Amino acid sequence: MTYLPGLVIALALLWFGLSGETSPFFLGLSVIAILLTLLLSARLKVIGRDASPYHRAPQLLLYMGWLVVEIVKANVAVIVRVLGPRHAIDPAVVRLRTRARTDLGKALFANSITLTPGTVSVDVDGDKVLVHALVRENASVASFEPMDRRAARAADSSKRKG
Amino acid sequence: MHEALVWIGGGLVIAGTLLSLLGAGGVLRFPDVYTRLHAASLTDTGGATLVLLGLGLVSGLQLDTVKLFFCWAFIMLTTPAAANALANAAYGSGHKPRIGTFQIVPADKNIPADDGPAEDGPTGDGSSGK
């Protein structure tokens, strides 16, 4: 239950960010709301290292910053394809092997691929990710290597326990 | 200063709207479900980011900015799940992606998509056929 404090802080920040209320009455309501959310989360068994990765928050934020830059680049590439002649697209399918070991790492990698325009992860099976890409040159195994490396570094802690 | 921010923010909102329009154009233009997903993700990422960034500049730094940031974060977390669900459903139901000048990868041989192009023709172009 070491992930509980992180979840409580995140929920409190979310509540305050959305409401901005400071009167005692509303703060009391916030406590009730957070407790209810915790109760439901516990019933759903989603309090755990993969569902509340707040212990990796700095690394994940750093990764997010890098990903935003990649997304901007990919946006430009896809805009060019949308406006270009029809034969400018050259779709391909590629099967990658991810180095991520935890579910969080795999989910982060697959979702990053999907979030980047021009590539969609179709299926994840074990450590293999099936990717559909708009342009073949973006679909080589090597072109996903930096993202895989960074995602794994952001999500998988070096001292891992299962 | 605030005046300038409002103008820049307004420009970003318009740019984001145009980008979303471009994404919609791509959805109409691309040949199959997978390539259309790529066009749709322009709207999800670039369009939404530009619009929300523009709104943040217009509103100035206050609580609304935080809410806009939450909106952005949730969009970034949820849209890949939706796109992946679509792609996975299409793939799972046997809808083969149309591969351009196809040349497929190592790793595994059991990709149904790599034993040839789907229905009509080796190019990604289905509409202006023979």
Contacts between the chains, C-beta under 8 A, distances in Angstrom:
chain1	res1	chain2	res2	distance
A	14	B	70	7.0
A	17	B	63	7.2
A	17	B	66	4.2
A	17	B	67	6.6
A	17	B	69	7.9
A	17	B	70	6.1
A	18	B	66	7.9
A	18	B	67	6.1
A	18	B	70	6.8
A	20	B	63	4.4
A	64	B	76	8.0
A	68	B	49	7.9
A	71	B	45	5.1
A	71	B	46	7.4
A	71	B	49	7.8
A	72	B	46	7.4
A	75	B	19	7.5
A	75	B	42	6.1
A	75	B	45	6.3
A	75	B	46	4.0
A	78	B	26	7.2
A	78	B	38	5.9
A	78	B	39	6.9
A	78	B	41	7.6
A	78	B	42	5.6
A	79	B	19	7.4
A	79	B	22	6.0
A	79	B	42	6.8
A	79	B	46	7.9
A	81	B	26	7.6
A	81	B	38	8.0
A	82	B	22	5.7
A	82	B	23	7.5
A	82	B	25	6.1
A	82	B	26	3.8
A	82	B	29	6.6
A	82	B	30	7.9
A	82	B	39	5.9
A	82	B	42	7.3
A	83	B	22	7.5
A	86	B	29	7.5
A	86	B	124	7.3
A	86	B	125	5.2
A	86	B	127	7.9
A	86	B	128	7.7
A	87	B	123	6.7
A	87	B	124	7.0
A	87	B	125	6.3
A	89	B	30	6.8
A	89	B	31	7.9
A	89	B	35	6.1
A	89	B	100	6.7
A	89	B	124	5.2
A	90	B	100	3.5
A	90	B	101	6.2
A	90	B	124	6.5
A	91	B	32	7.9
A	91	B	34	6.6
A	91	B	35	5.5
A	91	B	97	6.0
A	91	B	98	6.2
A	91	B	99	5.7
A	91	B	100	5.4
A	91	B	124	5.8
A	92	B	99	6.1
A	92	B	100	6.8
A	92	B	102	6.7
A	92	B	103	7.4
A	92	B	104	6.9
A	93	B	97	5.7
A	93	B	99	6.6
A	93	B	104	6.1
A	93	B	105	7.5
A	93	B	111	6.1
A	93	B	113	4.6
A	93	B	114	6.6
A	94	B	104	7.2
A	94	B	105	4.6
A	95	B	105	5.7
A	95	B	106	7.9
A	95	B	107	4.4
A	95	B	108	5.0
A	95	B	111	6.1
A	96	B	107	7.4
A	97	B	107	6.4
A	110	B	80	7.7
A	110	B	84	6.9
A	111	B	77	7.9
A	111	B	80	4.0
A	111	B	81	7.2
A	111	B	84	7.4
A	112	B	80	7.8
A	114	B	41	7.4
A	114	B	79	7.9
A	114	B	80	3.7
A	114	B	83	4.9
A	114	B	84	5.1
A	114	B	87	7.8
A	115	B	41	7.2
A	115	B	44	7.7
A	115	B	45	6.2
A	115	B	76	6.5
A	115	B	79	7.0
A	115	B	80	4.7
A	116	B	41	7.7
A	116	B	45	7.8
A	117	B	38	5.8
A	117	B	39	7.9
A	117	B	41	4.4
A	117	B	42	5.3
A	117	B	45	6.0
A	117	B	46	7.2
A	118	B	38	5.4
A	118	B	41	7.9
A	119	B	38	7.5
A	120	B	34	6.4
A	120	B	37	5.1
A	120	B	38	6.6
A	120	B	41	7.5
A	120	B	83	5.8
A	120	B	84	7.0
A	120	B	87	4.9
A	121	B	80	8.0
A	121	B	84	5.9
A	121	B	87	7.4
A	122	B	34	7.6
A	122	B	84	7.5
A	122	B	87	4.5
A	122	B	88	5.8
A	122	B	91	4.8
A	123	B	88	5.8
A	123	B	91	6.1
A	123	B	92	7.9
A	128	B	107	6.9
A	128	B	108	6.8
A	130	B	91	7.5
A	130	B	111	7.2
A	132	B	34	4.5
A	132	B	37	7.8
A	132	B	87	6.5
A	132	B	97	5.5
A	134	B	35	5.9
A	134	B	38	4.4
A	136	B	100	6.4
A	136	B	101	7.3
A	136	B	103	7.1
A	139	B	105	7.7
A	141	B	105	6.9
A	141	B	106	7.6
A	141	B	107	7.8
